Amino acid sequence: MSNRPADPDSRARTHLANERTFLAWLRTGLSLVALGLGAAQFLDHDLLPGVPLTGVFAVFLVGSGMVLTVLGGVHFTHARNQIDEGAHLPSTRAVFIGMTLATVAGVLALGLVVLLLIER
């Protein structure tokens, strides 16, 4: 690596890319919140009598959306500081958390779909 300062245009592009990444985290988080609200409103609440599957699913989606939004903000701030210092390293933790939340949501959704198909 050279000790030359970064080109101002390159640095600006890097900051703009970081901002676009944050906006993608924000969109995903808001989409999960909206999906959770839709699940709470439109899915059958008595798929299994006495077991609040739909409510748990809706709460998980809304909570996951909130976590992803906060995580995106933290990731954005951390990356911004690293870009300013010229020492940016990609974070795998944020990607792993997002992947885990999406996988759990998918497994829960699959279970609900199977229950809905059995009920019909």
N, C-alpha and C positions, 0 to 999 in steps of 0.2 A: 504494500500500500504506500502511496505517496503522501507526503505531508502538505500537499497543496490544498487550499480551501476548496470546498465544493463549489461548482458553478452555481450561481444564484438561480438560474432557470431550472437546472436539474433539482435543486433543493426545493424550489416551489412546486415542481411536478411531483416530487416525493410527498410533500405535505398534502397536495390535492388528492393524491392516490390514497393517502391515509384517511383523509376526510371521506372519500367515496367508500372506503372499507367500513368506516363507522356507520355511514348511512345504510349500508347493506345489513349490518348488525341491527340497526334501529328498525328497518323495514321488517326483518325477520321477527324481531321481538314483538312489534305491533301486530304482525300477522298472527302470531301465536295467541296473543291476547284476544284478538277478534275471533279467532277460531274457538277459543275456550268459551267466550261469551255465546257464540253460536251453538256450541255443543250444549251448554247449560240451558239454552232457550228451546232448542228444537229436537234434541234427542230424547227418547223415551226414558223416563226416570225410574221405571220399574222393570228393568230387564231381568234382574234377579231380585225377587222380593226380599226386602230387608238388607240388601247390599247396595250402597250408593255408588255404583260404578260410574254412572254418568257424572255425578257430582265430583267424584275423585278425579276423573278424566278432565273435566272442565277446570278444576282448581289447578291441576298439574299443568295444563296448557297456559293458563293465565300466569301462573308462577314462573314457568319456564320463559315466557315472553319477557317478564320483568327482569329475570336473571340475565337473559341475553342482552337486553338493553343496557343494563348496568355494566355487564362485562364488556360490551362494545365501547362504552364510555371510558372505562378504565384502560382498556387496550389502546384506544385512541390517544389518551393522555400519555401513557407510557411510551408509545411509539413516537409521539411528537417530541417528547423530551430526548429520546435516543437519536432521532433524526437531527435535532438541533446540536447534539453533542458529536454527531458523526459516527455513532456507534450502534446503529440499528441492527438488531438481530430479530428474526421472526419468532413469534411466540407460539409454542405448540400447546401450551396449557389452555388458552382460549379456544383453540380449535378442538381439542379433546373434550372440553366441557360442552361446547355446542353440539358436537357429534353425539355425545352421550345423551343429552337432553332430547335431541331429535330421534335417536334410536328408541329411547324409553317411550316417547310419545307415539312412535310408530307401532311399538309392541302393544301399547294400550289401545290404540285405534284398531289394530287388527283384532284384538280380543272383543272389542265392542261390535265390530262388523260381523264376526262369527256369531256372537250372541243374537244380533239382529236377524241374521239369516236363519238361525235355529228357531227363533220366535215366529217367523213367518211360515 
